[in-house]
Amino acid sequence: MVVKSEEKNDIRGSRALEKALDAVGAVGDSGFILVPSAPTREMMMAGAKAGHVSPDLARVIYRAMLGETTEP
């Protein structure tokens, strides 16, 4: 299927895109944020420093916290 260049750039009428944008907006409006399922090194180091624990324990705590999350 050949798509004209003006059709590629005109996504305003896309129902799927509208639904996706509504969903993203609803998440932000609810106070929820998206976070990685595994903490980055920087996240582990920040958690370790804030909690005065090892980076490995910070990772364990992070994973435990994600295990108790709720959906928006």
Biopython code that builds the backbone (N, CA, C, O; Angstrom):
import numpy as np
from Bio.PDB.StructureBuilder import StructureBuilder

atoms = [
    (1, "MET", "N", (0.838, -1.170, 0.000)),
    (1, "MET", "CA", (0.000, 0.000, 0.000)),
    (1, "MET", "C", (0.885, 1.237, 0.000)),
    (1, "MET", "O", (1.814, 1.338, 0.802)),
    (2, "VAL", "N", (0.610, 2.153, -0.872)),
    (2, "VAL", "CA", (1.369, 3.394, -0.963)),
    (2, "VAL", "C", (0.597, 4.484, -0.232)),
    (2, "VAL", "O", (-0.594, 4.686, -0.469)),
    (3, "VAL", "N", (1.293, 5.183, 0.659)),
    (3, "VAL", "CA", (0.670, 6.266, 1.407)),
    (3, "VAL", "C", (1.279, 7.571, 0.944)),
    (3, "VAL", "O", (2.501, 7.719, 0.924)),
    (4, "LYS", "N", (0.444, 8.507, 0.577)),
    (4, "LYS", "CA", (0.928, 9.812, 0.136)),
    (4, "LYS", "C", (1.568, 10.538, 1.309)),
    (4, "LYS", "O", (1.184, 10.332, 2.460)),
    (5, "SER", "N", (2.540, 11.382, 1.017)),
    (5, "SER", "CA", (3.267, 12.062, 2.088)),
    (5, "SER", "C", (2.361, 12.920, 2.946)),
    (5, "SER", "O", (2.585, 13.016, 4.153)),
    (6, "GLU", "N", (1.342, 13.551, 2.371)),
    (6, "GLU", "CA", (0.445, 14.376, 3.191)),
    (6, "GLU", "C", (-0.395, 13.506, 4.137)),
    (6, "GLU", "O", (-0.795, 13.970, 5.205)),
    (7, "GLU", "N", (-0.664, 12.249, 3.754)),
    (7, "GLU", "CA", (-1.396, 11.343, 4.627)),
    (7, "GLU", "C", (-0.518, 10.888, 5.790)),
    (7, "GLU", "O", (-1.015, 10.718, 6.904)),
    (8, "LYS", "N", (0.767, 10.690, 5.554)),
    (8, "LYS", "CA", (1.686, 10.277, 6.613)),
    (8, "LYS", "C", (1.744, 11.330, 7.716)),
    (8, "LYS", "O", (1.794, 10.996, 8.900)),
    (9, "ASN", "N", (1.739, 12.586, 7.325)),
    (9, "ASN", "CA", (1.893, 13.669, 8.284)),
    (9, "ASN", "C", (0.585, 14.090, 8.931)),
    (9, "ASN", "O", (0.608, 14.812, 9.928)),
    (10, "ASP", "N", (-0.544, 13.668, 8.407)),
    (10, "ASP", "CA", (-1.833, 14.087, 8.953)),
    (10, "ASP", "C", (-2.364, 13.013, 9.886)),
    (10, "ASP", "O", (-3.141, 12.148, 9.480)),
    (11, "ILE", "N", (-1.935, 13.077, 11.144)),
    (11, "ILE", "CA", (-2.363, 12.096, 12.133)),
    (11, "ILE", "C", (-3.437, 12.653, 13.051)),
    (11, "ILE", "O", (-3.898, 11.968, 13.964)),
    (12, "ARG", "N", (-3.834, 13.890, 12.810)),
    (12, "ARG", "CA", (-4.818, 14.533, 13.678)),
    (12, "ARG", "C", (-6.134, 13.772, 13.714)),
    (12, "ARG", "O", (-6.807, 13.757, 14.745)),
    (13, "GLY", "N", (-6.504, 13.156, 12.638)),
    (13, "GLY", "CA", (-7.771, 12.453, 12.571)),
    (13, "GLY", "C", (-7.707, 11.012, 13.039)),
    (13, "GLY", "O", (-8.707, 10.298, 12.977)),
    (14, "SER", "N", (-6.561, 10.578, 13.500)),
    (14, "SER", "CA", (-6.389, 9.193, 13.913)),
    (14, "SER", "C", (-7.098, 8.930, 15.245)),
    (14, "SER", "O", (-6.747, 9.516, 16.269)),
    (15, "ARG", "N", (-8.083, 8.056, 15.220)),
    (15, "ARG", "CA", (-8.839, 7.713, 16.435)),
    (15, "ARG", "C", (-7.935, 7.039, 17.473)),
    (15, "ARG", "O", (-8.056, 7.299, 18.670)),
    (16, "ALA", "N", (-7.033, 6.175, 17.008)),
    (16, "ALA", "CA", (-6.123, 5.488, 17.916)),
    (16, "ALA", "C", (-5.201, 6.490, 18.608)),
    (16, "ALA", "O", (-4.939, 6.379, 19.806)),
    (17, "LEU", "N", (-4.716, 7.461, 17.850)),
    (17, "LEU", "CA", (-3.845, 8.475, 18.442)),
    (17, "LEU", "C", (-4.611, 9.304, 19.461)),
    (17, "LEU", "O", (-4.086, 9.598, 20.535)),
    (18, "GLU", "N", (-5.823, 9.678, 19.149)),
    (18, "GLU", "CA", (-6.638, 10.454, 20.086)),
    (18, "GLU", "C", (-6.852, 9.680, 21.391)),
    (18, "GLU", "O", (-6.750, 10.250, 22.477)),
    (19, "LYS", "N", (-7.147, 8.394, 21.281)),
    (19, "LYS", "CA", (-7.339, 7.568, 22.478)),
    (19, "LYS", "C", (-6.058, 7.471, 23.291)),
    (19, "LYS", "O", (-6.092, 7.554, 24.519)),
    (20, "ALA", "N", (-4.929, 7.296, 22.613)),
    (20, "ALA", "CA", (-3.645, 7.196, 23.304)),
    (20, "ALA", "C", (-3.319, 8.492, 24.032)),
    (20, "ALA", "O", (-2.870, 8.464, 25.178)),
    (21, "LEU", "N", (-3.538, 9.611, 23.386)),
    (21, "LEU", "CA", (-3.265, 10.900, 24.020)),
    (21, "LEU", "C", (-4.190, 11.140, 25.202)),
    (21, "LEU", "O", (-3.765, 11.685, 26.220)),
    (22, "ASP", "N", (-5.445, 10.740, 25.080)),
    (22, "ASP", "CA", (-6.379, 10.850, 26.209)),
    (22, "ASP", "C", (-5.908, 10.013, 27.389)),
    (22, "ASP", "O", (-5.974, 10.459, 28.535)),
    (23, "ALA", "N", (-5.433, 8.799, 27.114)),
    (23, "ALA", "CA", (-4.964, 7.912, 28.181)),
    (23, "ALA", "C", (-3.734, 8.488, 28.876)),
    (23, "ALA", "O", (-3.639, 8.453, 30.103)),
    (24, "VAL", "N", (-2.799, 9.015, 28.101)),
    (24, "VAL", "CA", (-1.598, 9.613, 28.685)),
    (24, "VAL", "C", (-1.978, 10.829, 29.527)),
    (24, "VAL", "O", (-1.439, 11.026, 30.616)),
    (25, "GLY", "N", (-2.896, 11.634, 29.030)),
    (25, "GLY", "CA", (-3.349, 12.799, 29.782)),
    (25, "GLY", "C", (-4.024, 12.403, 31.085)),
    (25, "GLY", "O", (-3.826, 13.056, 32.109)),
    (26, "ALA", "N", (-4.814, 11.346, 31.055)),
    (26, "ALA", "CA", (-5.509, 10.881, 32.260)),
    (26, "ALA", "C", (-4.523, 10.399, 33.315)),
    (26, "ALA", "O", (-4.725, 10.634, 34.506)),
    (27, "VAL", "N", (-3.474, 9.736, 32.893)),
    (27, "VAL", "CA", (-2.462, 9.272, 33.841)),
    (27, "VAL", "C", (-1.811, 10.471, 34.518)),
    (27, "VAL", "O", (-1.677, 10.492, 35.741)),
    (28, "GLY", "N", (-1.410, 11.457, 33.747)),
    (28, "GLY", "CA", (-0.791, 12.642, 34.316)),
    (28, "GLY", "C", (-1.726, 13.413, 35.230)),
    (28, "GLY", "O", (-1.307, 13.910, 36.276)),
    (29, "ASP", "N", (-2.984, 13.513, 34.844)),
    (29, "ASP", "CA", (-3.964, 14.243, 35.644)),
    (29, "ASP", "C", (-4.249, 13.554, 36.971)),
    (29, "ASP", "O", (-4.641, 14.209, 37.936)),
    (30, "SER", "N", (-4.058, 12.251, 37.028)),
    (30, "SER", "CA", (-4.372, 11.491, 38.242)),
    (30, "SER", "C", (-3.254, 11.537, 39.277)),
    (30, "SER", "O", (-3.420, 11.047, 40.395)),
    (31, "GLY", "N", (-2.123, 12.120, 38.911)),
    (31, "GLY", "CA", (-0.999, 12.173, 39.842)),
    (31, "GLY", "C", (-0.049, 11.001, 39.706)),
    (31, "GLY", "O", (0.936, 10.917, 40.440)),
    (32, "PHE", "N", (-0.324, 10.095, 38.780)),
    (32, "PHE", "CA", (0.558, 8.956, 38.545)),
    (32, "PHE", "C", (1.674, 9.371, 37.591)),
    (32, "PHE", "O", (1.513, 10.293, 36.792)),
    (33, "ILE", "N", (2.805, 8.677, 37.686)),
    (33, "ILE", "CA", (3.900, 8.859, 36.748)),
    (33, "ILE", "C", (4.358, 7.494, 36.262)),
    (33, "ILE", "O", (4.093, 6.478, 36.905)),
    (34, "LEU", "N", (5.034, 7.472, 35.147)),
    (34, "LEU", "CA", (5.585, 6.225, 34.621)),
    (34, "LEU", "C", (7.028, 6.101, 35.089)),
    (34, "LEU", "O", (7.806, 7.051, 34.994)),
    (35, "VAL", "N", (7.375, 4.934, 35.591)),
    (35, "VAL", "CA", (8.741, 4.676, 36.051)),
    (35, "VAL", "C", (9.217, 3.367, 35.456)),
    (35, "VAL", "O", (8.401, 2.516, 35.099)),
    (36, "PRO", "N", (10.523, 3.192, 35.343)),
    (36, "PRO", "CA", (11.029, 1.924, 34.810)),
    (36, "PRO", "C", (10.771, 0.780, 35.785)),
    (36, "PRO", "O", (10.722, 0.988, 36.998)),
    (37, "SER", "N", (10.608, -0.418, 35.255)),
    (37, "SER", "CA", (10.367, -1.586, 36.109)),
    (37, "SER", "C", (11.601, -1.954, 36.922)),
    (37, "SER", "O", (11.486, -2.549, 37.993)),
    (38, "ALA", "N", (12.760, -1.608, 36.426)),
    (38, "ALA", "CA", (14.007, -1.810, 37.164)),
    (38, "ALA", "C", (14.655, -0.436, 37.343)),
    (38, "ALA", "O", (14.688, 0.358, 36.402)),
    (39, "PRO", "N", (15.168, -0.150, 38.539)),
    (39, "PRO", "CA", (15.771, 1.164, 38.759)),
    (39, "PRO", "C", (17.068, 1.325, 37.973)),
    (39, "PRO", "O", (17.818, 0.367, 37.781)),
    (40, "THR", "N", (17.317, 2.540, 37.526)),
    (40, "THR", "CA", (18.594, 2.827, 36.878)),
    (40, "THR", "C", (19.683, 2.891, 37.946)),
    (40, "THR", "O", (19.386, 2.942, 39.140)),
    (41, "ARG", "N", (20.909, 2.887, 37.524)),
    (41, "ARG", "CA", (22.018, 3.000, 38.476)),
    (41, "ARG", "C", (21.887, 4.298, 39.272)),
    (41, "ARG", "O", (22.093, 4.316, 40.485)),
    (42, "GLU", "N", (21.543, 5.373, 38.581)),
    (42, "GLU", "CA", (21.397, 6.664, 39.244)),
    (42, "GLU", "C", (20.278, 6.634, 40.281)),
    (42, "GLU", "O", (20.403, 7.227, 41.353)),
    (43, "MET", "N", (19.193, 5.947, 39.964)),
    (43, "MET", "CA", (18.086, 5.825, 40.914)),
    (43, "MET", "C", (18.522, 5.035, 42.148)),
    (43, "MET", "O", (18.203, 5.406, 43.277)),
    (44, "MET", "N", (19.252, 3.945, 41.921)),
    (44, "MET", "CA", (19.720, 3.136, 43.051)),
    (44, "MET", "C", (20.662, 3.940, 43.940)),
    (44, "MET", "O", (20.575, 3.867, 45.166)),
    (45, "MET", "N", (21.552, 4.697, 43.331)),
    (45, "MET", "CA", (22.503, 5.488, 44.110)),
    (45, "MET", "C", (21.780, 6.574, 44.907)),
    (45, "MET", "O", (22.121, 6.824, 46.063)),
    (46, "ALA", "N", (20.794, 7.214, 44.300)),
    (46, "ALA", "CA", (20.029, 8.248, 45.003)),
    (46, "ALA", "C", (19.236, 7.639, 46.158)),
    (46, "ALA", "O", (19.181, 8.216, 47.244)),
    (47, "GLY", "N", (18.626, 6.483, 45.930)),
    (47, "GLY", "CA", (17.880, 5.806, 46.986)),
    (47, "GLY", "C", (18.781, 5.352, 48.112)),
    (47, "GLY", "O", (18.422, 5.447, 49.285)),
    (48, "ALA", "N", (19.956, 4.856, 47.751)),
    (48, "ALA", "CA", (20.914, 4.406, 48.762)),
    (48, "ALA", "C", (21.364, 5.580, 49.624)),
    (48, "ALA", "O", (21.454, 5.466, 50.847)),
    (49, "LYS", "N", (21.643, 6.698, 48.981)),
    (49, "LYS", "CA", (22.093, 7.877, 49.720)),
    (49, "LYS", "C", (20.979, 8.415, 50.623)),
    (49, "LYS", "O", (21.226, 8.747, 51.782)),
    (50, "ALA", "N", (19.770, 8.501, 50.100)),
    (50, "ALA", "CA", (18.647, 9.041, 50.868)),
    (50, "ALA", "C", (18.292, 8.148, 52.056)),
    (50, "ALA", "O", (17.937, 8.645, 53.125)),
    (51, "GLY", "N", (18.387, 6.829, 51.867)),
    (51, "GLY", "CA", (17.995, 5.895, 52.922)),
    (51, "GLY", "C", (19.141, 5.382, 53.762)),
    (51, "GLY", "O", (18.947, 4.591, 54.684)),
    (52, "HIS", "N", (20.347, 5.841, 53.434)),
    (52, "HIS", "CA", (21.544, 5.383, 54.152)),
    (52, "HIS", "C", (21.638, 3.855, 54.131)),
    (52, "HIS", "O", (21.885, 3.210, 55.150)),
    (53, "VAL", "N", (21.430, 3.298, 52.923)),
    (53, "VAL", "CA", (21.513, 1.850, 52.729)),
    (53, "VAL", "C", (22.409, 1.576, 51.524)),
    (53, "VAL", "O", (22.843, 2.506, 50.844)),
    (54, "SER", "N", (22.679, 0.317, 51.265)),
    (54, "SER", "CA", (23.494, -0.049, 50.106)),
    (54, "SER", "C", (22.666, 0.085, 48.833)),
    (54, "SER", "O", (21.438, 0.033, 48.888)),
    (55, "PRO", "N", (23.328, 0.258, 47.685)),
    (55, "PRO", "CA", (22.594, 0.300, 46.417)),
    (55, "PRO", "C", (21.788, -0.978, 46.161)),
    (55, "PRO", "O", (20.696, -0.920, 45.594)),
    (56, "ASP", "N", (22.323, -2.128, 46.576)),
    (56, "ASP", "CA", (21.587, -3.383, 46.395)),
    (56, "ASP", "C", (20.296, -3.387, 47.206)),
    (56, "ASP", "O", (19.259, -3.838, 46.719)),
    (57, "LEU", "N", (20.353, -2.890, 48.432)),
    (57, "LEU", "CA", (19.145, -2.817, 49.245)),
    (57, "LEU", "C", (18.176, -1.788, 48.663)),
    (57, "LEU", "O", (16.962, -1.981, 48.719)),
    (58, "ALA", "N", (18.697, -0.711, 48.112)),
    (58, "ALA", "CA", (17.830, 0.286, 47.469)),
    (58, "ALA", "C", (17.066, -0.347, 46.304)),
    (58, "ALA", "O", (15.892, -0.046, 46.091)),
    (59, "ARG", "N", (17.745, -1.235, 45.542)),
    (59, "ARG", "CA", (17.089, -1.936, 44.432)),
    (59, "ARG", "C", (15.979, -2.841, 44.952)),
    (59, "ARG", "O", (14.888, -2.874, 44.381)),
    (60, "VAL", "N", (16.243, -3.566, 46.017)),
    (60, "VAL", "CA", (15.249, -4.458, 46.619)),
    (60, "VAL", "C", (14.041, -3.646, 47.090)),
    (60, "VAL", "O", (12.896, -4.042, 46.874)),
    (61, "ILE", "N", (14.301, -2.524, 47.726)),
    (61, "ILE", "CA", (13.212, -1.661, 48.204)),
    (61, "ILE", "C", (12.393, -1.142, 47.037)),
    (61, "ILE", "O", (11.163, -1.140, 47.098)),
    (62, "TYR", "N", (13.057, -0.700, 45.972)),
    (62, "TYR", "CA", (12.370, -0.193, 44.780)),
    (62, "TYR", "C", (11.435, -1.257, 44.204)),
    (62, "TYR", "O", (10.268, -0.988, 43.918)),
    (63, "ARG", "N", (11.969, -2.466, 44.040)),
    (63, "ARG", "CA", (11.150, -3.555, 43.481)),
    (63, "ARG", "C", (9.969, -3.884, 44.393)),
    (63, "ARG", "O", (8.874, -4.169, 43.907)),
    (64, "ALA", "N", (10.177, -3.846, 45.695)),
    (64, "ALA", "CA", (9.085, -4.105, 46.638)),
    (64, "ALA", "C", (8.013, -3.023, 46.525)),
    (64, "ALA", "O", (6.818, -3.313, 46.584)),
    (65, "MET", "N", (8.444, -1.793, 46.366)),
    (65, "MET", "CA", (7.488, -0.693, 46.223)),
    (65, "MET", "C", (6.667, -0.859, 44.943)),
    (65, "MET", "O", (5.456, -0.639, 44.951)),
    (66, "LEU", "N", (7.309, -1.238, 43.861)),
    (66, "LEU", "CA", (6.569, -1.444, 42.609)),
    (66, "LEU", "C", (5.590, -2.604, 42.731)),
    (66, "LEU", "O", (4.545, -2.611, 42.080)),
    (67, "GLY", "N", (5.925, -3.574, 43.557)),
    (67, "GLY", "CA", (5.033, -4.709, 43.768)),
    (67, "GLY", "C", (3.746, -4.337, 44.484)),
    (67, "GLY", "O", (2.779, -5.098, 44.456)),
    (68, "GLU", "N", (3.725, -3.182, 45.120)),
    (68, "GLU", "CA", (2.546, -2.726, 45.860)),
    (68, "GLU", "C", (1.841, -1.559, 45.171)),
    (68, "GLU", "O", (1.074, -0.838, 45.809)),
    (69, "THR", "N", (2.092, -1.369, 43.889)),
    (69, "THR", "CA", (1.497, -0.235, 43.177)),
    (69, "THR", "C", (0.038, -0.493, 42.829)),
    (69, "THR", "O", (-0.427, -1.633, 42.821)),
    (70, "THR", "N", (-0.660, 0.577, 42.547)),
    (70, "THR", "CA", (-2.035, 0.495, 42.074)),
    (70, "THR", "C", (-2.101, 1.088, 40.679)),
    (70, "THR", "O", (-1.243, 1.879, 40.287)),
    (71, "GLU", "N", (-3.104, 0.710, 39.947)),
    (71, "GLU", "CA", (-3.283, 1.249, 38.602)),
    (71, "GLU", "C", (-4.162, 2.488, 38.667)),
    (71, "GLU", "O", (-5.034, 2.605, 39.528)),
    (72, "PRO", "N", (-3.917, 3.415, 37.739)),
    (72, "PRO", "CA", (-4.744, 4.633, 37.724)),
    (72, "PRO", "C", (-6.204, 4.350, 37.430)),
    (72, "PRO", "O", (-7.016, 5.274, 37.386)),
]
sb = StructureBuilder()
sb.init_structure("model")
sb.init_model(0)
sb.init_chain("A")
sb.init_seg("    ")
for serial, (resi, resn, name, xyz) in enumerate(atoms, 1):
    if name == "N":
        sb.init_residue(resn, " ", resi, " ")
    sb.init_atom(name, np.array(xyz, "f"), 0.0, 1.0, " ", f" {name:<3s}", serial, name[0])
structure = sb.get_structure()
